[in-house]
Amino acid sequence: MDDEMDEEDEEAIKEGKMPVYPRGMLKFELTMGDGVVVDAIEYKKVAGILLGETSLGAKLRVKNVKVLRGVCKSSLSNMTALMSSNARST
């Protein structure tokens, strides 16, 4: 694996964008708005959750999620990103 960035990554950084990185399983925290925090993993890739594009605090709809040892197993079938980019709602 080469430690040097390719030209596309360098150009993205110059433009103030996050380079596209390959990723596997994502781990994150869900908050319910009332102080409750739940750990979650992206068991199967969820559309709308993108490294460098999905902002912190993005709204997600979660339904019928399996919980294993206190961790939500999220997938496309039980999680939907309601606001997937850094765009702000007005």
N, C-alpha and C positions, 0 to 999 in steps of 0.2 A: 504494500500500500504506500503510495507516494504522499509525503507530508506537505508538499507544496500545493498551493491553491491553483486551480486552473484559471484561465482567462475569464470565463463566465463568472466565477465566484469573485474575482478581483473587481470586475466591472460592477457587479451587484453591490459590493461594499462601497465602491466609489459613489454609486447612486443612492446610498443610504438604505439599501435593501438587505435583507438577510439572505445569504446564499441558501440554495436548496440542498438540504442534507438528507441522505437516506436515513430512515429510522424504522425501528421495529415497534415493540410494544411501548406505549406511552403510559406513564403513571402520573396521576394528577389528583387534586383535591376538589371535591364538590362542597359548596356551602349552601345551606338552605335559606339563608337570609335571616334566620333567627339565631344564629350563632352555632348551629350544628354543622360540624365538619365531617365528611365521609371520604375515605380514601377510595380511589377508583383506578382501574387499569383499562386500557383500550385492548380488550381481548381480541376483537376483530376491528379493523380500521373503520373509524367513524368519519363519514364525509363531512367536510366543513371544519375539521380540526387540523390546521396546518401550521407547522413550525415556522415562526417568523411572520405569520399572517393573522392567526387567531390571537386576539388581544386577551390579556388577563381580564377576568371579569366577564368574559363572553357568556351569554345566556345559552343554556342547554336544556332541552326537555328530556327527562328520563322517565321511562315507564317500564314496569314489569322486569326490573333488572335483577339478576341473580347475585346474591351476596355470598361470598365464600371467605370464611375467616375474617369477617369484618371489612372485606374489600369488594366493591361493586365491580362486576365484570361487564363492562360496556361494549356494545357492538352496534352496528348499523341498525339492527332490528329493535334495539331498545333505547337508543339515544339519538337525538337530532340537535344539531347546532342551529340555533335560531338567528344568531348574528355571527357569521364566521370570519369576518375580516375586521380590520381596524376602522372600518367605516362607522361613523356615529349616527345613531338614529336621531331624528329631529321631531 
